[in-house]
Amino acid sequence: MWSSQWTMLRSVATLLERVGRYHDAAVLEGAVRSTRAGHRIFGADAVALDELSARLRAALGDDDYAAALQRGAVLDDAGAVEHALRSL
C-alpha cells in the first residue's frame, strides 16, 4: 500500500507547488526522495519529480530549497502523510 501512498504524496507536492506553497512542497519532495519504503521512482514520474525540483529551487532559492529538502528527508512515512495533510 505504501507504493500508492508515495505516488499520492508526489502528486500532493505538485499540487502544493501549483498553489504557491513552495516550502511545503519542497519538504514533501524531500520525504519522497528519501523514503526507505523501497519505492523507486522511474520513467515519467522521475522526469516530473525532477521538473518539480527545478521549479521549487527557482522559487525558493538554493539555500531555502536545500533546507526544506533536509527537513523532509527526516520524516518517516507517517510524518510525510501528516505534513501533507497539514499543508493541504
TORPA-4810 file (N, C-alpha, C, O; in nm, 3 decimals):
<nodes>
NODE_1_0.080_-0.119_0.000_0.000_0.000_0.000_0.086_0.127_0.000_0.043_0.229_-0.053_M
NODE_2_0.205_0.121_0.058_0.287_0.242_0.065_0.331_0.291_-0.071_0.353_0.410_-0.090_W
NODE_3_0.345_0.202_-0.166_0.381_0.246_-0.301_0.276_0.344_-0.354_0.311_0.447_-0.411_S
NODE_4_0.151_0.311_-0.335_0.042_0.401_-0.377_0.043_0.530_-0.296_0.016_0.637_-0.349_S
NODE_5_0.073_0.519_-0.167_0.079_0.638_-0.082_0.187_0.734_-0.130_0.164_0.855_-0.137_Q
NODE_6_0.304_0.681_-0.163_0.413_0.768_-0.208_0.382_0.832_-0.342_0.421_0.946_-0.367_W
NODE_7_0.312_0.760_-0.429_0.270_0.819_-0.556_0.175_0.935_-0.528_0.186_1.041_-0.590_T
NODE_8_0.082_0.916_-0.436_-0.012_1.020_-0.399_0.062_1.139_-0.338_0.028_1.254_-0.366_M
NODE_9_0.162_1.113_-0.254_0.237_1.222_-0.192_0.314_1.304_-0.295_0.328_1.425_-0.280_L
NODE_10_0.364_1.239_-0.398_0.428_1.314_-0.508_0.326_1.406_-0.574_0.357_1.520_-0.608_R
NODE_11_0.206_1.357_-0.592_0.101_1.440_-0.652_0.065_1.557_-0.561_0.040_1.668_-0.609_S
NODE_12_0.061_1.533_-0.432_0.032_1.641_-0.337_0.143_1.747_-0.344_0.114_1.866_-0.338_V
NODE_13_0.267_1.704_-0.355_0.378_1.801_-0.366_0.359_1.889_-0.489_0.382_2.010_-0.483_A
NODE_14_0.318_1.831_-0.599_0.294_1.908_-0.721_0.177_2.004_-0.702_0.184_2.118_-0.746_T
NODE_15_0.072_1.959_-0.637_-0.043_2.045_-0.608_-0.001_2.163_-0.522_-0.038_2.277_-0.549_L
NODE_16_0.077_2.136_-0.417_0.123_2.243_-0.330_0.205_2.346_-0.407_0.191_2.466_-0.384_L
NODE_17_0.288_2.299_-0.497_0.368_2.392_-0.579_0.277_2.476_-0.667_0.300_2.596_-0.683_E
NODE_18_0.176_2.416_-0.723_0.085_2.489_-0.813_0.009_2.599_-0.741_-0.027_2.700_-0.803_R
NODE_19_-0.017_2.582_-0.612_-0.091_2.685_-0.538_0.002_2.777_-0.460_-0.042_2.854_-0.375_V
NODE_20_0.132_2.769_-0.490_0.227_2.863_-0.431_0.280_2.825_-0.295_0.341_2.908_-0.228_G
NODE_21_0.258_2.702_-0.252_0.308_2.655_-0.123_0.443_2.586_-0.145_0.458_2.467_-0.121_R
NODE_22_0.541_2.663_-0.190_0.669_2.610_-0.234_0.746_2.539_-0.123_0.800_2.430_-0.145_Y
NODE_23_0.751_2.599_-0.007_0.826_2.538_0.103_0.765_2.404_0.142_0.836_2.305_0.156_H
NODE_24_0.633_2.400_0.159_0.567_2.275_0.194_0.588_2.168_0.087_0.607_2.051_0.117_D
NODE_25_0.583_2.210_-0.039_0.606_2.116_-0.149_0.747_2.061_-0.144_0.768_1.942_-0.167_A
NODE_26_0.845_2.147_-0.116_0.984_2.102_-0.111_1.009_2.008_0.007_1.085_1.913_-0.005_A
NODE_27_0.945_2.035_0.121_0.958_1.944_0.235_0.904_1.807_0.195_0.967_1.705_0.223_V
NODE_28_0.789_1.805_0.131_0.730_1.679_0.090_0.817_1.610_-0.016_0.829_1.487_-0.015_L
NODE_29_0.875_1.687_-0.104_0.967_1.628_-0.202_1.085_1.562_-0.131_1.127_1.453_-0.169_E
NODE_30_1.138_1.627_-0.029_1.248_1.569_0.047_1.210_1.435_0.108_1.290_1.342_0.109_G
NODE_31_1.087_1.426_0.158_1.040_1.299_0.215_1.026_1.193_0.106_1.065_1.078_0.124_A
NODE_32_0.970_1.233_-0.007_0.950_1.139_-0.118_1.084_1.085_-0.167_1.098_0.965_-0.194_V
NODE_33_1.181_1.172_-0.179_1.312_1.130_-0.232_1.392_1.046_-0.133_1.482_0.973_-0.173_R
NODE_34_1.362_1.056_-0.005_1.445_0.987_0.093_1.378_0.867_0.159_1.438_0.804_0.246_S
NODE_35_1.255_0.835_0.120_1.186_0.725_0.186_1.265_0.595_0.173_1.329_0.567_0.072_T
NODE_36_1.257_0.518_0.278_1.322_0.388_0.277_1.218_0.276_0.259_1.244_0.159_0.287_R
NODE_37_1.101_0.317_0.211_0.991_0.222_0.192_1.011_0.135_0.069_0.925_0.052_0.037_A
NODE_38_1.122_0.153_0.000_1.150_0.070_-0.116_1.079_0.115_-0.243_1.069_0.039_-0.339_G
NODE_39_1.030_0.236_-0.241_0.957_0.288_-0.356_1.055_0.358_-0.450_1.107_0.465_-0.419_H
NODE_40_1.078_0.298_-0.564_1.170_0.354_-0.663_1.092_0.439_-0.763_0.986_0.398_-0.810_R
NODE_41_1.144_0.556_-0.793_1.081_0.647_-0.888_1.156_0.637_-1.020_1.279_0.648_-1.024_I
NODE_42_1.082_0.615_-1.127_1.147_0.599_-1.259_1.055_0.649_-1.369_0.938_0.681_-1.345_F
NODE_43_1.110_0.655_-1.489_1.031_0.692_-1.606_0.973_0.832_-1.598_1.038_0.925_-1.552_G
NODE_44_0.849_0.845_-1.643_0.781_0.974_-1.646_0.767_1.035_-1.507_0.771_1.157_-1.492_A
NODE_45_0.751_0.950_-1.405_0.742_1.001_-1.268_0.873_1.067_-1.226_0.871_1.171_-1.160_D
NODE_46_0.986_1.008_-1.262_1.116_1.066_-1.228_1.135_1.200_-1.300_1.185_1.295_-1.241_A
NODE_47_1.094_1.206_-1.425_1.105_1.331_-1.501_1.018_1.438_-1.437_1.063_1.552_-1.419_V
NODE_48_0.895_1.404_-1.402_0.804_1.501_-1.339_0.859_1.550_-1.206_0.849_1.668_-1.175_A
NODE_49_0.917_1.459_-1.127_0.973_1.499_-0.998_1.095_1.589_-1.016_1.114_1.684_-0.941_L
NODE_50_1.177_1.559_-1.115_1.293_1.645_-1.143_1.249_1.784_-1.190_1.311_1.884_-1.154_D
NODE_51_1.143_1.789_-1.269_1.091_1.919_-1.314_1.033_1.998_-1.196_1.051_2.119_-1.187_E
NODE_52_0.964_1.928_-1.106_0.914_1.992_-0.984_1.030_2.048_-0.903_1.024_2.161_-0.855_L
NODE_53_1.135_1.970_-0.890_1.255_2.016_-0.816_1.309_2.145_-0.873_1.341_2.238_-0.799_S
NODE_54_1.320_2.151_-1.004_1.374_2.270_-1.069_1.286_2.392_-1.043_1.337_2.501_-1.017_A
NODE_55_1.156_2.374_-1.049_1.065_2.486_-1.023_1.072_2.530_-0.877_1.070_2.650_-0.848_R
NODE_56_1.079_2.435_-0.786_1.087_2.469_-0.643_1.218_2.539_-0.610_1.219_2.636_-0.534_L
NODE_57_1.328_2.491_-0.668_1.458_2.555_-0.645_1.456_2.699_-0.696_1.510_2.789_-0.632_R
NODE_58_1.395_2.720_-0.812_1.386_2.854_-0.869_1.300_2.945_-0.781_1.331_3.063_-0.764_A
NODE_59_1.193_2.891_-0.726_1.101_2.971_-0.644_1.161_3.003_-0.507_1.143_3.114_-0.457_A
NODE_60_1.231_2.907_-0.448_1.280_2.923_-0.310_1.423_2.974_-0.301_1.462_3.033_-0.201_L
NODE_61_1.501_2.952_-0.404_1.644_2.979_-0.396_1.716_2.856_-0.343_1.655_2.772_-0.275_G
NODE_62_1.843_2.845_-0.373_1.919_2.724_-0.340_1.919_2.691_-0.191_1.897_2.576_-0.153_D
NODE_63_1.944_2.789_-0.106_1.957_2.761_0.038_1.825_2.718_0.101_1.820_2.618_0.173_D
NODE_64_1.718_2.792_0.073_1.588_2.756_0.131_1.538_2.623_0.075_1.477_2.544_0.148_D
NODE_65_1.563_2.598_-0.052_1.523_2.472_-0.112_1.597_2.355_-0.045_1.536_2.255_-0.009_Y
NODE_66_1.728_2.369_-0.027_1.807_2.264_0.036_1.761_2.241_0.181_1.754_2.126_0.225_A
NODE_67_1.731_2.347_0.253_1.685_2.333_0.391_1.550_2.260_0.397_1.529_2.176_0.485_A
NODE_68_1.461_2.292_0.305_1.331_2.225_0.302_1.346_2.078_0.268_1.279_1.993_0.328_A
NODE_69_1.434_2.046_0.174_1.458_1.905_0.141_1.511_1.830_0.262_1.468_1.717_0.289_L
NODE_70_1.603_1.891_0.335_1.658_1.826_0.454_1.551_1.805_0.561_1.548_1.702_0.628_Q
NODE_71_1.464_1.902_0.575_1.355_1.888_0.671_1.265_1.769_0.634_1.223_1.693_0.721_R
NODE_72_1.237_1.754_0.506_1.155_1.642_0.461_1.225_1.509_0.469_1.162_1.406_0.493_G
NODE_73_1.356_1.509_0.450_1.432_1.384_0.448_1.428_1.309_0.580_1.448_1.188_0.584_A
NODE_74_1.403_1.380_0.689_1.399_1.314_0.820_1.260_1.262_0.857_1.244_1.196_0.959_V
NODE_75_1.161_1.292_0.774_1.025_1.245_0.803_1.012_1.097_0.771_1.060_1.051_0.667_L
NODE_76_0.947_1.024_0.859_0.915_0.886_0.827_0.784_0.884_0.747_0.730_0.990_0.714_D
NODE_77_0.734_0.765_0.716_0.614_0.754_0.633_0.497_0.833_0.693_0.434_0.913_0.624_D
NODE_78_0.469_0.808_0.820_0.357_0.875_0.885_0.380_1.026_0.893_0.286_1.104_0.879_A
NODE_79_0.504_1.067_0.915_0.537_1.209_0.920_0.514_1.278_0.788_0.468_1.393_0.785_G
NODE_80_0.545_1.210_0.679_0.522_1.268_0.546_0.373_1.285_0.520_0.331_1.387_0.465_A
NODE_81_0.295_1.186_0.558_0.149_1.196_0.541_0.094_1.309_0.627_0.010_1.387_0.581_V
NODE_82_0.141_1.318_0.750_0.096_1.426_0.838_0.131_1.563_0.780_0.049_1.654_0.783_E
NODE_83_0.252_1.576_0.728_0.292_1.704_0.666_0.200_1.736_0.549_0.156_1.850_0.534_H
NODE_84_0.170_1.638_0.466_0.082_1.661_0.351_-0.056_1.706_0.397_-0.112_1.800_0.342_A
NODE_85_-0.110_1.639_0.497_-0.243_1.674_0.545_-0.246_1.815_0.605_-0.340_1.891_0.580_L
NODE_86_-0.145_1.851_0.683_-0.138_1.985_0.741_-0.122_2.090_0.632_-0.176_2.201_0.644_R
NODE_87_-0.049_2.057_0.528_-0.022_2.154_0.422_-0.143_2.180_0.332_-0.156_2.286_0.270_S
NODE_88_-0.230_2.081_0.326_-0.349_2.096_0.243_-0.452_2.180_0.317_-0.561_2.205_0.265_L
</nodes>
